[in-house]
Every structure is written in structure tokens, then in C-alpha cells.
């Protein structure tokens, strides 16, 4: 049975790394539009997007932010992490079908409040950096190893009125 | 017919403001878990969440980031905006049923590359600040007024194996 575990503050070391990958599918872009409310046609309408500087539909920038946040919550430090802050620079568009891989590296620990700073880089399948930034978290005090919850089952379809 | 329009760089003034609200429903938390891959039980499992410092299920922090990104993309500057960067401080948890209202204010314009910086504050229905930060965007050069696309139709249910 798959489990989900964390690194406690005391276990975390400067220079520690983790990675987390997600392929961005058509459905992810539709789901992100539904959950954020950002229904801009550059994300949803292929004909419109063809006329933009991007030439094709692109994922929402903050979808990469969501993937970075999942890397922190699922991998390093993992469950029990309290998210304090995030900076992001969006460097290249993510296109449908791209695989985004987040690389995390611990760069600072502040013992007094168990704060940890992690450098975050997101790359596409060609190795190009699509986003980067820095995350501030409060790391878990207690070790946790739990059954890994299955993802909610989502389905989505474009609105009939699109186009 | 509802339309979606933008403010071009030339139309944008320092001090200009906009707001954007979204009520965070159970389904939004499930959708965000599905799209990000963050299936931590503090978001999905009421029994688990009751034993945490939050006492109940909370929304993913970056769901508020997604709502802020939608405010920029839908309201100010609106369609045609290129997202360059975002900083975020997560100040209070967002709970299921909370209404998040994003307040944007233009604080800087850089003519050479049409960059605009906006201060971003997200508050809950009690007026408490849940997140704040700063967004850097490239504002649209061209005026756009288009039919507002309908949101994709999403449905989601918890995984049967949860709990």
C-alpha cells in the first residue's frame, strides 16, 4: 500500500533535495480554469491562442505554482508542512503535454521557529526552466507516515459555448 | 452576452484597483487536489484534519494563489496579460465555505517593457487577510473585448479509498 511520509525539521539538512513531476494534460488546464475562474481563451481556445505570441494554448502560469506547492506538500518536507510563502518567476510557457519536474533544495533553516527555505526550480521535459523561486515553510515537528490518499476523481469537459 | 475586456498598458494608472471574489467550495479543494497532485489529508480527510493545528479541513494555500492569478488575468490588466512573477505570504488558512476576495492595486509602471507591478491582498468574508503579495506582469498592448468563455464543466468526487 503506498504511503506518504515527511521529513521533520530535525531530519532536514541544508542541501537536501527532492523532485516531483507532473505531466500537464488538456484536462489539467480545463480543471485549473474551473477551479481558479481564469477562463482566458489563451488557455482554452486553440484558434484564439494561435493568434497570440505563444502560437498555441498554454497552461496557466499558476498551474506550475500549484505543482511546486504539491512538491513541498508531498515530498519535502511533506505532510504536516505549513506553507508560509512563495516567490515565483515565470520564465517560459508550459504547453499541453509538457512534463513539469520540480526540483527542490533546502537552502536555509531557522531553528527558532522551525522555518525552512527551499529553492524551487520547475523544468520542462527538455530541461528548460519554466519557473523558479523560493518557498518558506514551517517544517513538521512530528514524523508522519500515513496511507497515501488516492486523488479525487475529477472529470471535466469544455463548455459547449466555447469557440 | 457577457464579455471579457482588458486594460492596456497605456490605460493603466498608478493607484488603479480591481477586485475578484470566489467562494471556496468543497469541490474546489477536491479539484485542486486532483490538478496539483497534493492529496494531503489535511485538505481531504475531516477526521485527520480535526487532529491538526487547524482543527478542520483547510484549502490548499496555492488555491488562493490561483484565485489571485485569476484576478490578474480576468480583471486587471485582464486578457492579454503575460504573468512574469508573483510573491505570496500565506497569513491565515482558508476554510471550506470561505469567500476569498482579491484586491489588486497598481503600484508601479515601467514604460520600457510595459511591466506593471500590482499589490495583491486576499481577504476572507470577515475581512481578515489570508494572503498578500506582489505581482509582476507585462500589460497588454492591444485593447481586447471578447465574448467571455464559459467555465469548463468539472465534476469531482472523493476517492472511494479515502479515509
Interface residues (C-beta under 8 A of the other chain):
Chain A: X4 X20 X22 X28 X30 X31 X32 X33 X34 X35 X36 X37 X38 X39 X40 X41 X42 X44 X45 X48 X52 X53 X60 X61 X62 X63 X65 X66 X67 X68 X69 X70 X73 X74 X79 X80 X82 X83 X84 X85 X86 X87 X88 X89 X90 X146 X148 X149 X150 X151 X152 X153 X154 X155 X156 X157 X158 X159 X160 X161 X162
Chain B: X4 X20 X22 X28 X30 X31 X32 X33 X34 X35 X36 X37 X38 X39 X40 X41 X42 X44 X45 X48 X52 X53 X60 X61 X62 X63 X65 X66 X67 X68 X69 X70 X73 X74 X79 X80 X82 X83 X84 X85 X86 X87 X88 X89 X90 X146 X148 X149 X150 X151 X152 X153 X154 X155 X156 X157 X158 X159 X160 X161 X162
